[in-house]
Amino acid sequence: MDFVETLQRLVALQKTDSGLDELERMKKNFLQEAASLDANVNALKSKIQEEKKNLEDLLKHRKTLEIEIGTLDTKVSKYLGQQNEVKSNEQFAALKMEIEKSKEEKGKIEEKVLDCLFKEDEQKVKIQGLTAQLAQAEKKATEDKKELQQKVTDCDKSAQDKKEERKKQFSELPQEFAEGYDSLRTHGKKLAVAGISEEKTCEGCNMNVSPQIFNEIRKNIAIQRCNCGRYLYVKD
Ligand SMILES: [Zn+2]
């Protein structure tokens, strides 16, 4: 096999592998997108749980206040009963003051109850809004995920085809170059076969390619590697 053919095969193999890399990148993005749709739904669910808990706390607080009101009512009834039995004006006046104090206290608590009711209503509206938002997010997630799943399946199919093509291309390379190529790829250089840019630089590492090496490649004297290790080729 001459240099020209070997280099052409290296370039073709790189093209297939770059295609595979791109498919893998796309698939990863689709899966991430799907995951973020789920995360959005879950975040809304947690938020609703949190707001429901806040509503429960408000209800509990109101219940406590209502019990306090009941206690005060009982007190007032008791004082009213006692007023009928007292003998002295002083005792009567003292009870009257207690009654007024209790009623005043009750009035303050009733205001708090109203405040609670108001907040409960607000909280219910908030929960309703979030629930509607969740329904929408779930619907969108289901639809979009179906689409994303299809895209992932398409990626997998294309990748399968490319992998078979790659296998064939790889097996047709002279062993020395197959190993060299593989070694570059497994050591992080996804671009193992780099074109030479118009500025005469390696497209893998951006370093200058010497005129001598450039000429050797162009004249098909030898297959050359850049200092970064990549195989170099002159683009059409
Ligand atoms: Zn380089």
Residues whose N, C-alpha, C, O or C-beta is under 5 A from the ligand:
A	BS01	ZN	C202 G204 C205 C226 N227 C228 R230
